[in-house]
Structure formats: structure tokens, C-alpha cells
Amino acid sequence: MKHYIIDGNNLIGKSKSLNDLLKKDRQAPREKIAFKIEEYFREKKIKVSLHFDGYANIPIKTFKTKIIYSENNIADDMIKREIEAAKNPKNITLVSSDNNLKEFARVCGCSISSSEEFLEQIFKTESDDEEKRKIDSINDIDLFKKLFDAK
């Protein structure tokens, strides 16, 4: 089974809006990115681990995404341990723009997606969904006109 290991702090740091939010509230961007990742992987058969530095503030409840806090450790070290413990690292995609982590993952045989690329992917689906809703609403209007013979 494919497995995404995501460097949550790095991901937040690469998003201007999440990084701005982080300056005001440490929990909010974590929740936002966790829920966005959860939504993105909802119907995919992929295991997901999301790593954050520090301790859990208020637990973020997700069904598919396993959220791991480093507590007194460094999240990068926890990510490396997870990669090392994997039975088949070739099934892992690391999401990070941290050069040290990317090199480690590459040596272990993992695939790599930069945080910037991943953010673009998960937020692209949002704009695609919005476009689909607009198209569907136009079709609904056309159907309404046909049903009620409106001109």
C-alpha cells in the first residue's frame, strides 16, 4: 500500500496563508492542513502520516490521516525513523522541501514531492470542485428553464 509521510511544519511554512495564520495561532494552521489532507486522500487507498514538531494542543480528529507529534524530539528524526522502519520504502512518498529529509528519503528509495507541489495538488482539487459546482448550477438553471418553459 502506498504511504505518504508529510512534514507538516514544512508544508505550513510553504503556504503564505497558513504561515500568516501560524503567527497568530499555532493550532489553526495544523487543523486546516490536517483537514485538507484528510479531504484530499479521502477516497484514495493510501496510508497517510502527518508529522508536527512539539506537542498536541487540542487533538485533531482525523479518520485516515495519522497525526504524529514529535514531543521532545525533532519531527525530522521521527520521519526518518518511520522511513527506516518501513518494510518497503519504495511505497513511500515523502512530502517535504527540507533538503536533508529529501536526500535521506531518496537514499532509502522513497519518492519525493516538494511541499510546494503538494500544496498545489491539494488546493487544485478545491478550485476544480468549485468549477464543477458552477457548471452543475448552470445545468440546473437550464433544466429549470426547460421544466417551466421559461425563456
Contact map, one row per residue, 1 for C-alpha under 8 A:
1110000000000000000000000000000000000000000011100000000000000000000000000000000000000000001000000000000000000000000000000000000000000000000000000000000
1111000000000000000000000000000000000000000011100000000000000000000000000000000000000000001110000000000000000000000000000000000000000000000000000000000
1111100000000000000000000000000000000000000001111000000000000000000000000000000000000000001110000000000000000000000000000000000000000000000000000000000
0111110000000000000000000000000000000000000001111000000000000000000000000000000000000000000111100000000000000000000000000000000000000000000000000000000
0011111000000000000000000000000000000000000000011110000000000000000000000000001000000000000111100000000000000000000000000000000000000000000000000000000
0001111100100000000000000000000000000000000000011110000000000000000000000000000000000000000001110000000000000000000000000000000000000000000000000000000
0000111111100000000000000000000000000000000000000111000000000000000000000011001000000000000001110000000000000000000000000000000000000000000000000000000
0000011111110000000000000000010010000000000000000111000000000000000000000000000000000000000000000000000000000000000000000000000000000000000000000000000
0000001111111000000000000000000000000000000000000011100000000000000000000000000000000000000000000000000000000000000000000000000000000000000000000000000
0000001111111100000000000000000000000000000000000000000000000000000000000000000000000000000000011100000000000000001000000000000000000000000000000000000
0000011111111110000000000000000000000000000000000000000000000000000000000000000000000000000000110000000000000000001100100000000000000000000000000000000
0000000111111110011000000000110010000000000000000000000000000000000000000000000000000000000000000000000000000000000000000000000000000000000000000000000
0000000011111111011000000000000000000000000000000000000000000000000000000000000000000000000000000000000000000000000000000000000000000000000000000000000
0000000001111111001000000000000000000000000000000000000000000000000000000000000000000000000000000000000000000000001100000000000000000000000000000000000
0000000000111111111000000000000000000000000000000000000000000000000000000000000000000000000000000000000000000000000100100000000000000000000000000000000
0000000000001111111100000000000000000000000000000000000000000000000000000000000000000000000000000000000000000000000000000000000000000000000000000000000
0000000000000011111110000000000000000000000000000000000000000000000000000000000000000000000000000000000000000000000000000000000000000000000000000000000
0000000000011011111111000000100000000000000000000000000000000000000000000000000000000000000000000000000000000000000000000000000000000000000000000000000
0000000000011111111111100000100000000000000000000000000000000000000000000000000000000000000000000000000000000000000000000000000000000000000000000000000
0000000000000001111111110000000000000000000000000000000000000000000000000000000000000000000000000000000000000000000000000000000000000000000000000000000
0000000000000000111111111101100000000000000000000000000000000000000000000000000000000000000000000000000000000000000000000000000000000000000000000000000
0000000000000000011111111111100000000000000000000000000000000000000000000000000000000000000000000000000000000000000000000000000000000000000000000000000
0000000000000000001111111100000000000000000000000000000000000000000000000000000000000000000000000000000000000000000000000000000000000000000000000000000
0000000000000000000111111100000000000000000000000000000000000000000000000000000000000000000000000000000000000000000000000000000000000000000000000000000
0000000000000000000011111111100000000000000000000000000000000000000000000000000000000000000000000000000000000000000000000000000000000000000000000000000
0000000000000000000011111111110000000000000000000000000000000000000000000000000000000000000000000000000000000000000000000000000000000000000000000000000
0000000000000000000001001111111000000000000000000000000011000000000000000000000000000000000000000000000000000000000000000000000000000000000000000000000
0000000000000000000011001111111100000000000000000000000000000000000000000000000000000000000000000000000000000000000000000000000000000000000000000000000
0000000000010000011011001111111110000000000000000000000000000000000000000000000000000000000000000000000000000000000000000000000000000000000000000000000
0000000100010000000000000111111111000000000000000000000000000000000000000000000000000000000000000000000000000000000000000000000000000000000000000000000
0000000000000000000000000011111111100000000000000000000000010000000000000000000000000000000000000000000000000000000000000000000000000000000000000000000
0000000000000000000000000001111111110000000000000000000000000000000000000000000000000000000000000000000000000000000000000000000000000000000000000000000
0000000100010000000000000000111111111000000000000000000000000000000000000000000000000000000000000000000000000000000000000000000000000000000000000000000
0000000000000000000000000000011111111100000000000100000000010100100000000000000000000000000000000000000000000000000000000000000000000000000000000000000
0000000000000000000000000000001111111110000000000000000000000100000000000000000000000000000000000000000000000000000000000000000000000000000000000000000
0000000000000000000000000000000111111111000000000000000000000000000000000000000000000000000000000000000000000000000000000100000000000000000000000000000
0000000000000000000000000000000011111111100000000000000000000000100000000000000000000000000000000000000000000000000000000100000000000000000000000000000
0000000000000000000000000000000001111111110000000000000000000111100000000000000000000000000000000000000000000000000000000000000000000000000000000000000
0000000000000000000000000000000000111111110000000000000000000000000000000000000000000000000000000000000000000000000000000000000000000000000000000000000
0000000000000000000000000000000000011111111000000000000000000000000000000000000000000000000000000000000000000000000000000100100000000000000000000000000
0000000000000000000000000000000000001111111111000000000000000001000000000000000000000000000000000000000000000000000000000000000000000000000000000000000
0000000000000000000000000000000000000111111100000000000000000001000000000000000000000000000000000000000000000000000000000000000000000000000000000000000
0000000000000000000000000000000000000001111110000000000000000000000000000000000000000000000000000000000000000000000000000000000000000000000000000000000
0000000000000000000000000000000000000000111111000000000000000000000000000000000000000000000000000000000000000000000000000000000000000000000000000000000
1100000000000000000000000000000000000000101111100000000000000000000000000000000000000000000000000000000000000000000000000000000000000000000000000000000
1111000000000000000000000000000000000000100111110000000000000000000000000000000000000000000000000000000000000000000000000000000000000000000000000000000
1111000000000000000000000000000000000000000011111000000000000001100000000000000000000000000000000000000000000000000000000000000000000000000000000000000
0011110000000000000000000000000000000000000001111100000000000001110000000000000000000000000000000000000000000000000000000000000000000000000000000000000
0011110000000000000000000000000000000000000000111110000000000000111100000000000000000000000000000000000000000000000000000000000000000000000000000000000
0000111100000000000000000000000001000000000000011111000000000000111100000000000000000000000000000000000000000000000000000000000000000000000000000000000
0000111110000000000000000000000000000000000000001111100000000000001111000010011000000000000000000000000000000000000000000000000000000000000000000000000
0000001110000000000000000000000000000000000000000111110000000000001111000010000000000000000000000000000000000000000000000000000000000000000000000000000
0000000010000000000000000000000000000000000000000011111000000000000011101110000000000000000000000000000000000000000000000000000000000000000000000000000
0000000000000000000000000000000000000000000000000001111100000000000011111110000000000000000000000000000000000000000000000000000000000000000000000000000
0000000000000000000000000000000000000000000000000000111110000000000011110000000000000000000000000000000000000000000000000000000000000000000000000000000
0000000000000000000000000000000000000000000000000000011111100000000010100000000000000000000000000000000000000000000000000000000000000000000000000000000
0000000000000000000000000010000000000000000000000000001111100000000000000000000000000000000000000000000000000000000000000000000000000000000000000000000
0000000000000000000000000010000000000000000000000000000111110000000000000000000000000000000000000000000000000000000000000000000000000000000000000000000
0000000000000000000000000000000000000000000000000000000111111000000000000000000000000000000000000000000000000000000000000000000000000000000000000000000
0000000000000000000000000000001001000000000000000000000001111100001000000000000000000000000000000000000000000000000000000000000000000000000000000000000
0000000000000000000000000000000000000000000000000000000000111110000000000000000000000000000000000000000000000000000000000000000000000000000000000000000
0000000000000000000000000000000001100100000000000000000000011111110000000000000000000000000000000000000000000000000000000000000000000000000000000000000
0000000000000000000000000000000000000100000000000000000000001111110000000000000000000000000000000000000000000000000000000000000000000000000000000000000
0000000000000000000000000000000000000100110000110000000000000111110000000000000000000000000000000000000000000000000000000000000000000000000000000000000
0000000000000000000000000000000001001100000000111100000000000111111000000000000000000000000000000000000000000000000000000000000000000000000000000000000
0000000000000000000000000000000000000000000000011100000000000111111100000000000000000000000000000000000000000000000000000000000000000000000000000000000
0000000000000000000000000000000000000000000000001111000000010000111110000000000000000000000000000000000000000000000000000000000000000000000000000000000
0000000000000000000000000000000000000000000000001111000000000000011111000000000000000000000000000000000000000000000000000000000000000000000000000000000
0000000000000000000000000000000000000000000000000011111100000000001111100010000000000000000000000000000000000000000000000000000000000000000000000000000
0000000000000000000000000000000000000000000000000011111000000000000111111110010000000000000000000000000000000000000000000000000000000000000000000000000
0000000000000000000000000000000000000000000000000000111100000000000011111100000000000000000000000000000000000000000000000000000000000000000000000000000
0000000000000000000000000000000000000000000000000000011000000000000001111100000000000000000000000000000000000000000000000000000000000000000000000000000
0000000000000000000000000000000000000000000000000000110000000000000001111110110000000000000000000000000000000000000000000000000000000000000000000000000
0000000000000000000000000000000000000000000000000000110000000000000001111111110000000000000000000000000000000000000000000000000000000000000000000000000
0000001000000000000000000000000000000000000000000011110000000000000011001111111000000000000000000000000000000000000000000000000000000000000000000000000
0000001000000000000000000000000000000000000000000000000000000000000000000111111100000000000000000000100000000000000000000000000000000000000000000000000
0000000000000000000000000000000000000000000000000000000000000000000000001111111110000000000000000000000000000000000000000000000000000000000000000000000
0000000000000000000000000000000000000000000000000010000000000000000001001111111111000000000000000000000000000000000000000000000000000000000000000000000
0000101000000000000000000000000000000000000000000010000000000000000000000011111111100000000000000000000000000000000000000000000000000000000000000000000
0000000000000000000000000000000000000000000000000000000000000000000000000001111111110000000000000000100110000000000000000000000000000000000000000000000
0000000000000000000000000000000000000000000000000000000000000000000000000000111111111000000000000000000000000000000000000000000000000000000000000000000
0000000000000000000000000000000000000000000000000000000000000000000000000000011111111100000000000000000000000000000000000000000000000000000000000000000
0000000000000000000000000000000000000000000000000000000000000000000000000000001111111100100100000000000010010000000000000000000000000000000000000000000
0000000000000000000000000000000000000000000000000000000000000000000000000000000111111100100000000000000000010000000000000000000000000000000000000000000
0000000000000000000000000000000000000000000000000000000000000000000000000000000011111110000000000000000000000000000000000000000000000000000000000000000
0000000000000000000000000000000000000000000000000000000000000000000000000000000001111111100000000000000000000000000000000000000000000000000000000000000
0000000000000000000000000000000000000000000000000000000000000000000000000000000000001111100000000000000000000000000000000000000000000000000000000000000
0000000000000000000000000000000000000000000000000000000000000000000000000000000000000111111100000000000000000000000000000000000000000000000000000000000
0000000000000000000000000000000000000000000000000000000000000000000000000000000000110111111100000000000000011100000000000000000000000000000000000000000
0000000000000000000000000000000000000000000000000000000000000000000000000000000000000001111110000000000000011110000000000000000000000000000000000000000
1110000000000000000000000000000000000000000000000000000000000000000000000000000000000001111110000000000000000110000000000000000000000000000000000000000
0111100000000000000000000000000000000000000000000000000000000000000000000000000000100001111111000000000000000110000000000000000000000000000000000000000
0111100000000000000000000000000000000000000000000000000000000000000000000000000000000000011111100000000000000111100000000000000000000000000000000000000
0001111000000000000000000000000000000000000000000000000000000000000000000000000000000000000111110000010010000111100000000000000000000000000000000000000
0001111000100000000000000000000000000000000000000000000000000000000000000000000000000000000011111000000000000001111001000000000000000000000000000000000
0000011001100000000000000000000000000000000000000000000000000000000000000000000000000000000001111100110000000001111000000000000000000000000000000000000
0000000001000000000000000000000000000000000000000000000000000000000000000000000000000000000000111110110000000000111100000000000000000000000000000000000
0000000001000000000000000000000000000000000000000000000000000000000000000000000000000000000000011111110000000000000000000000000000000000000000000000000
0000000000000000000000000000000000000000000000000000000000000000000000000000000000000000000000001111111000000000000000000000000000000000000000000000000
0000000000000000000000000000000000000000000000000000000000000000000000000000000000000000000000000111111100000000000000000000000000000000000000000000000
0000000000000000000000000000000000000000000000000000000000000000000000000001000100000000000000011111111110000000000000000000000000000000000000000000000
0000000000000000000000000000000000000000000000000000000000000000000000000000000000000000000001011111111111000001000000000000000000000000000000000000000
0000000000000000000000000000000000000000000000000000000000000000000000000000000000000000000000000011111111100000000000000000000000000000000000000000000
0000000000000000000000000000000000000000000000000000000000000000000000000000000100000000000000000001111111110000000000000000000000000000000000000000000
0000000000000000000000000000000000000000000000000000000000000000000000000000000100100000000001000000111111111111000000000000000000000000000000000000000
0000000000000000000000000000000000000000000000000000000000000000000000000000000000000000000000000000011111111111000000000000000000000000000000000000000
0000000000000000000000000000000000000000000000000000000000000000000000000000000000000000000000000000001111111100000000000000000000000000000000000000000
0000000000000000000000000000000000000000000000000000000000000000000000000000000000110000110000000000000111111100000000000000000000000000000000000000000
0000000000000000000000000000000000000000000000000000000000000000000000000000000000000000110000000000000011111110000000000000000000000000000000000000000
0000000000000000000000000000000000000000000000000000000000000000000000000000000000000000111111000000000011111111000000000000000000000000000000000000000
0000000000000000000000000000000000000000000000000000000000000000000000000000000000000000011111000000000011001111100000000000000000000000000000000000000
0000000000000000000000000000000000000000000000000000000000000000000000000000000000000000000011110000010011000111110000000000000000000000000000000000000
0000000000000000000000000000000000000000000000000000000000000000000000000000000000000000000011111000000000000011111011000000000000000000000000000000000
0000000000000000000000000000000000000000000000000000000000000000000000000000000000000000000000111000000000000001111111000000000000000000000000000000000
0000000001100100000000000000000000000000000000000000000000000000000000000000000000000000000000111000000000000000111111100000000000000000000000000000000
0000000000100110000000000000000000000000000000000000000000000000000000000000000000000000000000001000000000000000011111110000000000000000000000000000000
0000000000000000000000000000000000000000000000000000000000000000000000000000000000000000000000000000000000000000111111111000000000000000000000000000000
0000000000000000000000000000000000000000000000000000000000000000000000000000000000000000000000100000000000000000111111111100000000000000000000000000000
0000000000100010000000000000000000000000000000000000000000000000000000000000000000000000000000000000000000000000001111111110000000000000000000000000000
0000000000000000000000000000000000000000000000000000000000000000000000000000000000000000000000000000000000000000000111111111000000000000000000000000000
0000000000000000000000000000000000000000000000000000000000000000000000000000000000000000000000000000000000000000000011111111100000000000000000000000000
0000000000000000000000000000000000011001000000000000000000000000000000000000000000000000000000000000000000000000000001111111110000000000000000000000000
0000000000000000000000000000000000000000000000000000000000000000000000000000000000000000000000000000000000000000000000111111111000000000000000000000000
0000000000000000000000000000000000000000000000000000000000000000000000000000000000000000000000000000000000000000000000011111111100000000000000000000000
0000000000000000000000000000000000000001000000000000000000000000000000000000000000000000000000000000000000000000000000001111111110000000000000000000000
0000000000000000000000000000000000000000000000000000000000000000000000000000000000000000000000000000000000000000000000000111111111000000000000000000000
0000000000000000000000000000000000000000000000000000000000000000000000000000000000000000000000000000000000000000000000000011111111100000000000000000000
0000000000000000000000000000000000000000000000000000000000000000000000000000000000000000000000000000000000000000000000000001111111110000000000000000000
0000000000000000000000000000000000000000000000000000000000000000000000000000000000000000000000000000000000000000000000000000111111111000000000000000000
0000000000000000000000000000000000000000000000000000000000000000000000000000000000000000000000000000000000000000000000000000011111111100000000000000000
0000000000000000000000000000000000000000000000000000000000000000000000000000000000000000000000000000000000000000000000000000001111111110000000000000000
0000000000000000000000000000000000000000000000000000000000000000000000000000000000000000000000000000000000000000000000000000000111111111000000000000000
0000000000000000000000000000000000000000000000000000000000000000000000000000000000000000000000000000000000000000000000000000000011111111100000000000000
0000000000000000000000000000000000000000000000000000000000000000000000000000000000000000000000000000000000000000000000000000000001111111110000000000000
0000000000000000000000000000000000000000000000000000000000000000000000000000000000000000000000000000000000000000000000000000000000111111111000000000000
0000000000000000000000000000000000000000000000000000000000000000000000000000000000000000000000000000000000000000000000000000000000011111111100000000000
0000000000000000000000000000000000000000000000000000000000000000000000000000000000000000000000000000000000000000000000000000000000001111111110000000000
0000000000000000000000000000000000000000000000000000000000000000000000000000000000000000000000000000000000000000000000000000000000000111111111000000000
0000000000000000000000000000000000000000000000000000000000000000000000000000000000000000000000000000000000000000000000000000000000000011111111100000000
0000000000000000000000000000000000000000000000000000000000000000000000000000000000000000000000000000000000000000000000000000000000000001111111110000000
0000000000000000000000000000000000000000000000000000000000000000000000000000000000000000000000000000000000000000000000000000000000000000111111111000000
0000000000000000000000000000000000000000000000000000000000000000000000000000000000000000000000000000000000000000000000000000000000000000011111111100000
0000000000000000000000000000000000000000000000000000000000000000000000000000000000000000000000000000000000000000000000000000000000000000001111111110000
0000000000000000000000000000000000000000000000000000000000000000000000000000000000000000000000000000000000000000000000000000000000000000000111111111010
0000000000000000000000000000000000000000000000000000000000000000000000000000000000000000000000000000000000000000000000000000000000000000000011111111111
0000000000000000000000000000000000000000000000000000000000000000000000000000000000000000000000000000000000000000000000000000000000000000000001111111110
0000000000000000000000000000000000000000000000000000000000000000000000000000000000000000000000000000000000000000000000000000000000000000000000111111110
0000000000000000000000000000000000000000000000000000000000000000000000000000000000000000000000000000000000000000000000000000000000000000000000011111110
0000000000000000000000000000000000000000000000000000000000000000000000000000000000000000000000000000000000000000000000000000000000000000000000001111111
0000000000000000000000000000000000000000000000000000000000000000000000000000000000000000000000000000000000000000000000000000000000000000000000011111111
0000000000000000000000000000000000000000000000000000000000000000000000000000000000000000000000000000000000000000000000000000000000000000000000001000111
